[in-house]
Amino acid sequence: RSLRSDGGLAAAKVAQEFPVNLLMSGPAGGVSGAIWVAEQAGFENLLTFDMGGTSTDVALVREGRAALRRETTVGDVTVRASSVDVRTVGAGGGSIAHVPELTGALRVGPQSAGADPGPAAYGRGGSEPTVTDANVVLGYFPDTQRLGGDMALDRDAAVAAVQQIADARGLSLERAAAGIVDIVNENMCGALRLVSVEQGYDPREFALIAFGGAGPLHANALAKLIHAWPVIIPPGPGVLCAYGDATTRLRNEASRSFVRRFSATDTKELAALLDELGAQARASLEAEGEGVEATRYEADLRYQGQGLQLAVSIDLEELKRDGLDHAGAQFDEMHTQLFTFALEAEKEFVNLRAAAESRGSSLTAVTAPAGRGAESARIGEQSVYVEGERATAGVYDRAQLGAGDVIDGPAIVTEMDSTTLVLPGHRAQVDALGNLLIRPESE
């Protein structure tokens, strides 16, 4: 089985015949895994935040379904294949900070130090200042932590790298490091706004689920910027994409062009075409011996003569009973959400689509053991520079935390594949499934 760009699975034979559907399978896997984890925890509306070493991927999930787009772009090539609407920015742990001579303004990324030599803190000969180096200088990694369990951090090298920015800008070392982190957070906040505010959604109505190796380190600060609560940090956030591969369902899609005005469209003909597409979509899954649980139908609509088209869900029974009114009303509502108005103009179809899905995964999340109190997981404390001043943060071993345990910020929660930072004025609580849920203390 192979993961598709739209978050579903494709059988090996189908993947071989249509490899174009796999182009963006990596980011889609993270979104699918986030949906499964959040669903188990009782959250359906999500902003997903996947921060790795070189880039950050974000997406919006509404009512348990990821927003899709009807084309996939890789580099300069765009193809007509559905994919999860993931927006990517060049912001990761390895993103390099620099001060151009022309402007004298601090910039971060999109250039990256990569994995080799990587950030200066890796001790592999890297000397350019990166986001990871800034986090080391600020004290956000435990002094005793080894990345991945076996690689020690070189704090002296990180300090020397960030000092270059401090000297270029005439700042203290700590303010320079904080500036690097602030800028990369604003870059990622901009990406989150692209998938939420600029699509007509209020981020305050969504939870922020953070994963990837660096996501949990920046998630609390991003939630403060965009006001999405709670922050969800799943267990093993660095490998969440694997959850997507293991928990999503087989999916197959069939589509066709259908450019016709509403006034010239016969409802029976339209329903017959959608039925035909549904049968095509189901045939591939049934040939693999998979039972089909649901077939979903969509149409791309636009106002006549308009360039923009929006995908609208169609219920076949409602279509046969009520005609085109329901689809037209959905389109007007979506257009109003995006642009604050709807037009008194005739609508027309552009494309028809059917997607068949197999039965969902039977996997369920493992219940976390009852907590013994957060102090039992406390392994030390250290000085951090946060929100413009020095503070003492408790350091906690996530493996020792249990359901119901509560950690007050500032705090650092460490695990093998990631590190979580809880800011002052915020609190992290372990839910029944072992997720860390971070909220402001006032909530």
N, C-alpha and C positions, 0 to 999 in steps of 0.2 A: 504494500500500500504506500502511496505517496501523498503528501499534503499538498493541497491546491492553494492557489493564491487567494481564493475566496474563503478560506478557512475550513473547507470540507476535505474529505479524503477521496482519492481516485484509486481505482484498482490498477494493478501494475500494467495490464494490457492497455487500458485507456490512457494511462500516463505516458506510455510509450508512443501511442498514436497521436496524442495531443500534448506535447511537452510545454507548449506555450502557456498552459494553465498552471504551471508550477513555478513561474518566474519569480513571484514574490512570496513563495511558501514560507521562507524564514520568518519575516515579520508577522505573517498571518498565524504562524504557530504560536507565537507569544500571545496574540490576541485571543485565540481559541482557548489556550490554557488559562488566561486571565478570566475569561467568561465562565469556565467550569469552576475555578476556585471561588469566584465571587458568588456564583449561583449557590454553591454549597453553603456559603456564609450568609446568604439571604440578600444579596445586592444584585439588582438587574440593570441599573443605570451606571455606567462606568466611563471614566477617562483612563485609558491604559497608557502607561509611561514606562518604556523599555529603554534604559540607558546602559550602554555598554562602553567599550573602549574608544570607539571612533565616532559613534553617532547615537542619536536618540530617535526612537520611533514612537509615535503617539497615535491613538485612534479613539473613536467614540463608539460606545456600545449603548444601545437604547432598548429597554425591555428584553435584555438578554440576547440581542442580535447586533452584530457589528455592522456599521455603515459600510456599504459597498460602493465601488465606482465601476463603470462599465468598460473601462480600458485600463491597461497596465503599462506603465512607463518604466523602462530600465535605461538609464543613460539618456541618449537622444532618440531612443526608439520607443514608439507607442504602438501597442497592438490592441485589437478589439477582444480582450479577454477580461472577464470579471476579476476583481481583486478587492480585498479589504482596503478601505480608504485609510491607509497609513500615511502619515506625513513624517518626513525624516529631516532632521537638521544635523549639521556637522558639529555635534556637541557630545563629547564623551570623556571618559577619564583621561584619555591620552591627548585630548585637544590642546594645542599649543597656544600659550598666551604670548602676545608680542605687542610692541609699541612702535608703529610705523613712524619713520622720521618725518614724513610729510605732515601728518596730523598731530602726532604726539598723544593720540588717544589709545587707551588700552583696548585691545581686541583679543578675542579668544576663538580659535578655530578659523576656518574648518580644517586647517592642516592638523595632522595627528602624528604623534610619535610612534604610533603602532605598538606592536608587542615586543619588537626588537629593533632598537635598544629600549624602546618604551620610555615612560616617565623617568626622570632622574632618580626617583625613589626606588626604582627597580634595581639599581646598582649594576646595570649592564652597559654603562658608558654613555647613557643619555644625559644631555646637559641642558636641554631646552625646558623652560618651565611649563608644566601641564596642570590640568585641573586636579589630577591626583596629587601632584606635588603641593599644590595649594591646600588641599585637604589635610595632607600630612603636617604641613606647617601650622595649620589651625588647630591641630590636635584631635581631628575627627576619627583617626584610626587609633585603636589601643596601642600603647607603646610596645606591648609584648606580642602583638598580633603578627602572624605570618600569613601572607596572602596565599589562599589555597592550601593552607596548612603547613607549607614548607619553605616559603620564600620570605626572607626578612626584608623589611623596608629600611632604606638608607636615608635617615632623616637629615643628616648633614648634607647629602647631595641635593635633597629637595630644598633645603634652606638656601644653598648656593644658587640653585636655579631660579627660585622666586626672588632672590635678592637682585637679580638682573632687572626685573620689573620694578622693584622698589626704587632702585637707583635711577632708572629711566624716567620715572614719574615723580621722584622726590618724595616718596612715601616711606613709612615704616614698613618693616617686613610683614607684620601682621595685616596692616591695611592693604598692602599690595595683594596678599593672598586672599583676603576677604573680597577685594575687588574682582579678582579672577572668578571666584565662586559666584558672586552676584551677577556678573555678566553672563556666565554660562547658564545660570538659572533663568535670567530674562530671555535668553535665546530659546530655551525649552518652553518657557511660558508662552512665547509667541507661537510656537507650534501647537500647543494645547488650545490656544485661542482660535487657530485656523480650523480645528475640527469641532469646536463648540460654539463660541460667540459668533464667528463668521458664518456658521451654518444655522444660526437662529436658535441655538440652545444655550440655556443659562447654566454655566458650570456649577453653580451652587446647588443644582438639583442632581449632581452626579458625585459618586465616590471616585477617588483617585487610587488606582491600584498600580503599585510600583514594583518593577522587577528588573532583571538584568543585574550584572555585577555591581553597577554604580547607582542604579535607581533608588534603592532605599536610603542612600546617603543624602540625596538631594530632595526626596519626596516631600518631607515636612515643609521645607522652604517653598517648594512649588505650590503646595496646597495653600499656603499663606498668600501667595501672589494671586492665585486664581479662585480661592475660596471654595474649593471642592473638598468636602469632608464626608466620611472619615478617609484617612489614608490607610490603605490596606497593604500590608507587607506579608505576602504568603510565605510559608516555610520553603526553604530552598529557592529563593527568588532568582538566583543566578541561573537556574536550569528550568525555569517555568515553561519555556518553549516545548520541552519534552512532554509536559502535561497536555499541551495542545495536540501533539501527535497521538497521544494515548487515549484521549477522551472525546475527540470529535467524531463525526459520523461521515459515512460515505455520501458523496453528493455528485449529482450529474445535472448538467444544464443543457437545454435546447432552446434556440431562439431563431427568429426570422424577422426580416424587415416587413413593416406593414404601415405604409405612409397613406393615411386616409383621414379626412375630416370626420368629426363626430356625426355631422348631418348626413354623411354619405356612407355611414357604417351600419351594417345590418347586425343586430345583436346575435342572432342565431349563427351567422357566419363566423363572427368573432369568437363565440363560445366553442364552435367546432374546431377552429384553428388552435385555440388554447388547449382543447382536449387532445388534439393531435400532437402538439408539442409536449404535453404531459406524458403521453404514451412513449414518445421518443426518449424523454429523459429517464423514464422508469425502466425502459428496455435494457439499458446498460447495467443497471444495478441488479435487475432480475437475472440477467445472464451470468452474473457472478454468484448467484445463489443467495443474494441478500434480499430480505424483506423490505419493502418500501413503507415507511411510516407516514410520510406526508409529501404532498406535491404542492408547491407554492407557485402562484402565477403572478406575473408582473407585466406592465406595459409602460413604455417610455412615452410620455405625453409632452406636448408643448402647445402654447398658443399658436394659432395658424400664422406662419411667416416668421416665428420667433426662432432664434438660434439655440436657446437654452432648452434642454429637455430634462424632465424629472421622472424617476422611476416610481410608479404607483402600484401598490398591491391590488390584486383583483381576486375577489371571492367568486368562484364560478356560479355558485347557487344564487348569490345576490345579483350577479350579472344577468342570469337567466330570468330572475324574478323582477328586478328593478331597472334593467337596462344600464345605460352609461352614466346615470346621474351620480352614483356612488363614486365612481372613478373620477369624474369631473370635480366633485366636491373635495376629494382628497387632494387633487392637483392644486385647486385654489388655496386650500389650507396650507399646503407645503410652500407654495409660491409666496403666500403672505408671511409665513414664518421666516423665509429667507430674505424677502425684500420689502415687507410691511404692507404690500398691496396685492390685489388680484385684479385682473382685467376683465372687462365686459367684452370678451372677444371669443370667437369660436376656437375650440380646442381640436387638436388632431393627434392621431397616433403616429408613432415613428417606428417602434419595435415592439414585438411581443416576446415573452420569455416564460419558460417553465423550468422549475428546479425540483428534482426529486431527491429526497433524503432518506437514508436508511434509519433503522432504530438507533437511538442514542446509546452511549456507553453505559454499562452497568456498574462502572467504577464509582465508588463513593469515597469521600475524604475520611481519613482516619481521625477519630476523636482524640483530642489531646488529653494527657493525664491531668488530673486536678493539680492546681498549683499549690505550692507550699509557702507562698509569699515571695515577692520579688527579691527580698534580701537574701534568700537562699541561693539565688542565681547571680548575686553581685560578686564580681571577682576583683574589684579594685575601683579606683577613681583616678582622674587625671585632669590637668588644666586644659581648658579649651578657650579659644577666642571666638566668641559668638555674639552677634548683634552689637558689635562695637566695643565689647569689653571682655575681660577675663572672667571665667567662671569655672567652677569645679563640677565635672560631669561624672556620674557613676558609670561604671563599665559592667555590662551584664553578659553572661553566657546564655545565648538563646536556647541551647539544648537543655538547660536546667529550668527554663520557665515552663509554667503550666497554665491550664485554663483558669481564668479569673485573676491572674497576677497583674498588677498595675505598676507601671514605671513612670515616675515623674521626671520631666526634663529639667535641666539638660542631662541627656544620657546617651550612651553609646551601647548598642546591642550588637554583639559580634557572633558570627557563625562562619562556617567553613567557606561559603561562596559569596558572602556579601557582608556589609556593615550598615546598620541603620542608625541614623542620627535623630534623636528626639530633641526638639528645641525647647528653650525655656518657655514656660507658660503653656506647655502642652503635655499630654499624658498618653501613654501607650498601654492598651489593655490587651491581654491575650484572650482570644475568643475560644469557643468550644473546640474549634478545629486547629488551633495553634497559630492562627493568623494574628499579627500585631495590628491593632486598630488604633490609629493616632488621631486625637482630636484636641482642640483647644480646651484648656481646663475649664473655661467658662461655659462650655456646652454640656 
